[in-house]
Amino acid sequence: MRPPIQLAPTNRRFRKTTTQWLHRIAKVGFALSMMTAIDASSVSAQVASLTSFEPATASRRVTDSRRETPTVLAVRRASPSVVNLHGQKTIRSTAAGLAGATDGGGFRQVNGMGTGVVIDPRGYVITNYHVVEDVDNIRVTLHDGTVTSAELIAARPRNDLALVKVDVESDLPTVPRGTSSDLMVGESVIAIGNAYGYVHTCTQGIISALHRDVPVNDTQDYEDLIQISAGINPGNSGGPLLNIDGEIIGVNVAVRVGAQQIAFAIPIDQVVEIVTSMIDEHNAERLDTGLRTNGGPRDGDGITIAHVSASSPAAREGLKPGDRVVRVGSRPVDDRLDFSLALLQMRPGQRIPIAVERDGSTLELAVATTPSKASDADNPSDTAWAVLGIRAKPVSQSTMNRLNSRMRTPYRGGLYITSVRPGSAAAEQGIQVGDVLLGIHGWQTASIGDLAGILDHPDMKKGPRAKFYIVRREQTLYGHFQLASRDENIRH
């Protein structure tokens, strides 16, 4: 018989081997499970990291972040009031061209750009004069991208400041106004401007120095400027210099050519004083209120009536020296600039509601305006055409500076002759279109008003032989007008 199969020893070996494999499988399984857990954790981390690229507003707003610095808040506060100015101006290529030469003295178009800041919601903007000088069609880009046009209202070339009126149908945001009376060397400042055409470019720096005088040429210099380290480039001119609270403390005006981090701004108190004076002169040419006022350049300085003309509607209405003006129309008045701006769009004959404080009480009055005596006078251009036979326009300061540089002369200004009437005193003396009239009878003719004042002078009305000076082809020439009484001249 075949012996029975011995299974027992074989089963023991099998159980032992099986147990070893089971142990190995268990170790491998544990390792695999650990790897799976690690992979799952990695995937979860990847998913979490991908999720973090989604907007965080649900869990964390940017306003809760440290990224929203005072600089960010300052720019956000002031930016809506900053506008970009651009346009083309036609200039003579050379000083000889300015004087009327036809050989090599042709015209050329120059693109201009700059920045302005809104000081009145109706669209009144201050900028540098050199930004809008000789620009026939001023174009303006608002903060929201709207493009419109603007008109030059008043200018002060010597101080390089101008006021323009933007054509808008709704109110514009105005810049918060600070003061330049307490500026500190080392404090942070921010400039906003149309640098190289890149609109609303913001740069930051510090106040490097105060009370800097910067000469430009023999006839123009800037006084009492703020020196800053913020980046100022072509196109920044006329833009605001801000403090860290987002208030305007200056108007950016110049950069030192070839220098790094040296730029300049006109202090805002000086700007307000000059712009207010410009507006007052503009208002005086249109209407007469019979009032003279006192007040400071800073917001809150207030405005007090200093004089009331005895025959004016203001006197008849009961206004008195010492009255403090608190409102004109619906506009609160806190300083002279507020008062001047309030009168900008008033028309002669219109009644102006004015609220004043007197002895602790508020009085509501309505003052009528009358046409200015200056507006009733003969048009200066018509006077020059009738008496001399010329039409002319002022030579811009920059053009005069270039002319002086070429000729090595110190002339302060002149009138560019645009038309000469045949048979007139000017035609008899050989004056030509393109000549620059510098002066008559010892008085300079830097403006049409200068010329009108000369022709209205009692000595000139007697018809003297008056010496005049002109520039032609970079040469200074002279001649003599034989002036007759204005009544003997024929108007054309």
C-alpha positions, 0 to 999 in steps of 0.5 A, spaced: 500 500 500 502 506 498 503 510 504 499 515 506 501 522 504 504 526 509 501 533 510 503 535 516 510 537 515 508 541 509 502 544 512 507 547 517 512 550 512 506 553 508 503 556 514 510 559 516 511 561 509 504 564 508 505 568 515 511 571 512 508 573 506 502 576 510 507 580 514 510 583 508 503 584 505 501 588 511 508 592 511 507 594 504 499 595 505 501 600 510 506 603 506 501 604 500 496 607 505 501 612 508 503 614 501 496 614 499 495 619 505 501 623 503 498 624 496 491 625 498 494 631 503 498 633 497 492 634 492 488 637 498 494 642 498 494 643 491 487 644 491 487 649 497 493 653 493 489 653 487 483 656 491 487 661 494 488 665 487 480 666 487 478 673 489 479 674 497 473 678 498 469 673 501 474 672 507 479 678 507 477 685 503 483 689 501 481 694 505 483 690 511 490 689 508 496 693 510 497 694 502 492 700 503 497 705 505 496 712 507 499 713 500 494 709 496 489 713 500 492 720 498 492 718 491 485 715 491 482 722 494 485 726 489 486 723 483 478 724 480 480 732 480 486 731 476 485 732 468 490 731 462 491 737 458 493 736 450 493 740 444 498 743 438 501 750 438 504 753 432 510 756 432 515 759 428 521 755 427 526 761 428 527 768 431 527 770 424 521 767 422 518 770 428 520 777 425 517 775 418 522 772 414 520 767 409 527 764 408 527 758 413 523 761 418 516 757 417 511 755 421 511 748 425 506 744 429 508 742 436 504 737 440 503 739 447 501 736 454 500 737 461 496 736 467 491 741 471 487 740 477 480 742 478 479 747 483 471 749 482 466 744 480 463 748 474 470 746 471 475 751 472 482 748 472 489 751 474 495 749 470 502 752 468 501 757 463 506 754 459 502 748 458 496 752 454 501 758 451 499 759 444 494 752 444 488 754 439 484 748 441 485 745 448 483 738 449 482 735 456 481 728 458 478 727 465 479 722 470 473 717 467 476 718 460 471 723 457 475 728 452 472 735 452 475 742 450 477 748 454 478 755 454 483 759 457 480 764 462 486 768 465 493 767 465 499 770 469 505 768 464 510 771 469 508 766 474 507 761 469 500 760 472 493 759 468 486 758 469 482 754 464 474 753 463 473 745 461 466 744 457 462 740 462 455 739 463 455 736 470 460 738 476 467 735 477 470 733 483 475 738 486 482 737 489 482 737 497 486 744 499 492 744 504 497 749 506 504 750 504 505 755 510 507 749 515 511 744 510 517 740 513 523 738 510 523 731 509 515 730 509 512 725 504 509 728 498 506 725 492 506 728 484 500 726 479 501 728 472 501 726 465 508 724 464 510 723 457 503 722 455 502 716 461 496 719 464 495 719 471 502 717 473 503 717 480 510 718 483 512 719 491 518 722 494 520 727 500 520 735 500 528 736 499 528 743 501 524 750 501 524 757 499 528 755 492 529 761 487 530 758 480 532 762 475 530 761 468 532 766 463 534 774 463 526 775 464 523 770 468 525 766 474 521 762 479 521 764 487 520 761 493 519 754 490 518 747 494 524 742 492 522 735 491 525 728 490 518 725 487 519 724 479 517 729 475 517 729 467 515 732 461 507 732 462 507 733 469 507 740 469 501 743 472 499 737 476 498 737 483 503 736 489 500 732 494 501 731 502 500 724 505 493 726 507 491 727 499 491 735 500 494 739 494 500 743 497 503 745 490 503 745 483 509 742 479 512 746 475 519 744 473 525 739 473 532 740 473 535 738 466 540 733 467 539 732 475 536 726 478 530 727 483 531 734 483 524 737 481 520 744 483 513 746 485 509 752 486 507 753 493 499 752 494 498 759 498 502 762 493 498 759 487 491 761 490 494 768 491 496 769 484 490 765 481 485 769 485 488 776 483 488 773 476 480 772 477 479 778 480 482 782 474 478 778 469 471 779 473 473 787 473 473 787 466 466 784 465 462 787 471 463 792 477 460 790 484 462 796 487 466 792 493 473 791 495 475 785 499 480 783 504 482 776 505 487 770 506 489 765 501 488 759 506 481 755 506 478 758 512 481 765 512 474 768 511 473 774 507 471 781 509 468 787 505 474 793 506 470 798 501 464 800 498 463 805 493 458 810 495 454 810 488 454 803 487 448 798 488 452 795 494 452 801 498 444 802 496 443 795 498 446 796 505 453 793 505 458 796 509 465 795 510 467 790 516 461 785 513 464 778 513 461 775 507 459 767 508 455 766 502 454 768 495 448 765 491 449 758 494 456 757 495 459 758 501 465 763 502 471 761 506 476 765 503 478 770 497 478 765 492 471 762 493 469 769 493 472 770 486 470 764 483 463 765 485 463 771 481 466 768 475 459 767 471 455 772 474 453 777 468 452 785 468 446 787 471 445 780 474 443 781 482 447 777 486 444 774 493 450 775 498 449 773 505 454 777 510 455 776 518 454 783 522 454 784 529 453 776 530 447 776 525 446 774 518 443 778 513 441 776 506 442 781 501 441 781 493 446 786 490 446 788 483 452 788 478 453 794 473 457 793 466 465 795 468 467 801 465 473 797 462 467 794 458 464 800 456 471 803 453 473 802 446 476 795 444 483 796 444 484 792 438 479 797 434 483 803 437 490 801 434 487 799 427 484 806 427 490 810 430 496 806 427 493 802 422 495 795 425 492 789 428 497 785 433 497 780 438 502 779 444 508 775 443 508 769 448 513 769 453 517 763 451 518 766 444 520 772 447 525 769 451 528 765 445 528 771 441 532 775 446 537 769 447 538 769 439 539 777 439 542 778 446 537 783 448 533 784 454 526 785 451 520 784 456 515 783 451 512 785 444 506 785 439 506 781 433 503 785 427 498 780 424 495 786 419 497 793 416 492 797 413 494 801 407 495 808 407 495 808 415 501 811 419 504 804 420 504 803 412 507 809 411 513 807 416 514 801 412 511 796 418 510 789 415 506 783 418 511 779 422 514 785 425 514 785 433 513 792 436 517 793 442 515 800 444 512 807 442 515 814 445 519 811 451 513 806 453 513 798 452 508 795 448 508 788 451 500 787 451 494 790 447 492 794 453 499 797 453 498 800 446 491 802 448 494 806 454 499 809 450 494 811 444 490 814 450 495 818 453 493 826 453 500 827 450 499 822 444 493 825 443 496 832 441 499 828 435 506 828 436 512 825 432 512 819 436 519 814 436 517 807 435 521 800 435 520 794 432 524 787 431 525 784 424 529 779 422 533 779 428 534 786 428 532 792 432 529 798 427 526 804 429 522 809 426 517 815 427 509 815 427 506 822 425 500 821 430 493 825 429 488 826 433 483 820 434 477 824 432 481 825 425 482 818 423 477 814 419 475 807 422 475 801 418 
